[in-house]
Amino acid sequence: MVRRATKIVVTLGPASSEPVVLERMIRAGVNVVRLNFSHGTAQDHIARAKLVREVAHAAGREVAIMADLQGPKIRVGKFTDGKAQLEPGAKFVLDASRTEPGDANAVGLDYKELPRDVKPGDTLLLNDGLIVLTVDSVKGEQIRTTVKLGGVLSNNKGINKQGGGLTAPALTAKDMEDIRTAMAFQADYVAVSFPKNATDMEMARQLCNVAAAEFRHKPALIAKIERAEAIPNLVEILKASDAIMVARGDLAVEVGNAAVPALQKRMIRLAREHDKVVITATQMMESMISNPVPTRAEVSDVANAVLDGTDAVMTSAETATGKYPVEVVQQMAAICAEAEMAEDVRLDADFTGMSFSRIDQSIAMGALFTAYHLGCKAIVALTDSGSTPLWMSRHRIHIPIYALTPKLVTQRRMALYRNVRPLLMDQSADRDTALAEAEAHLKKRGIMVSGDIYAITCGEPMGAPGGTNMLKIVRAS
């Protein structure tokens, strides 16, 4: 397997739920598995999570599990024939009170509040923007529109309002139930769909912590940035989250396709500046749903996200329902590795004008700086909480960071951190013994040989979260 810093998140689905296929994907380089709670039952997700843990264990790898909440269903209802043809210029009614199946003239709504959220002149985008309606008037529960861009509209397709402005809460009753399900198998990450502000993320964290308390677990939270309203609140959302996802599908529909590339770059930069993790998602290898190789544009898309500094790239339908789930992972891994070789390391510039108020953060930065200028073989961090490796991972450096932790939950969480290779290792309470054990552990894995120079960080007393206060440069014995 090619050594790379960028992590790969894959969505599990019918195409990738066979143990043999999943094991091949994990061996090809999967770091995090996403369970999409928009599809399937609670029992399906519990069974898949169990499968992931078993297959990863058999492959000798540790992967994280992300539970991706569905969020509010802002969708049309069902049609008599499963779909209807909407002609440009025709009149079409979205009716929140309609109970019978729809036709070419009107359809019901899953989201009953929509008539309160729109006004004449608004533009509604259906089915990821493939169908465009202009609102003419709102009469009671009926939204009367003119079809601007027509096509086939089928059951339960999503609705977005251009420029944002839908009031649906980020967390629904279904999401709250799904959080309980996700905590039952101790999901490492919970992704929150459509958050508008920090309050949405704070509420999600509270719900997760309450549901996870009986398992003595605390998941990390990912804010999916896919609403226009989230953009002005990016920094406050970042501060309330552990990670963000550049969810380019719904975001593009709300803000327009052309605005997304610059927003993606900005989000990646802001996440790194605020010591948060960032995932780039949606249509990265879309053509590989049906083709064995990606398009040149897709290769460029993945590579550019890597060059911008994303922690991870993510698949959706490519691995959930596509024909070539294993090949998708292999191609992504190869593109990431190649792009990383072209990265500039600018540590000196990164540190210019920086000041640190925390000892552990200063040690993390000192380890990067020293290892880079000495040409160390590796940076090793003995960590309890994972915060020291996280800080190290915010800066580009072509030296692998090995994070050794006694906690399985920390190892899994670090699976998403760029350029961090998390390993499980019990740590002695005695510092010198722990340092010797770390070197022996890395030698046993073939990571280090006698004579290699490496930087190692730890905290005294050992095992105290956030207590990293020592940096040592060592020549392996």
Buried (B, 14 or more C-beta within 10 A) or exposed (E): EEEBBBBBBBBBBEBBBEEEBBBBBBBBBBBBBBBBBEBBEBEBBBBBBEBBBEBBEEBEBBBBBBBBBBBBBBBBBBBEEEBBEBEEEEBBBBBBEBEEBBEBEBBBBBBEBBBEBBEEEBBBBBBBBBBBBBBBEBEEBBBBBBBBBBBBBEBEBBBBBBEBBBEBBBBBEBBBEBBBBBBBBBBBBBBBBBBBBBBBBBBBBEBBBEBBEEEEBBBBBBBBBBBBBBBEBBEBBBEBBBBBBBBBBBBBBBBBEEBBBEBBBBBBEBBBEBBBBBBBBBBBBBBBBEBEEBEEEBBBBBBBBBBBBBBBBBBBBBBBBBEBBBBBBBBBBBBBBBBBEEBEBEBEEBBEEEEBEEBBBBBBBBBBBBBBEEEBBBBBBBBBBBBBBBBBBBBBBEBBBBBBBBBEBBBBBBBBBBBBBBBBBEBBEEBEEBBBBBBBBBBEEEBBEEEBBBBBBBBEEBBEBBBBBBBEEBEBE
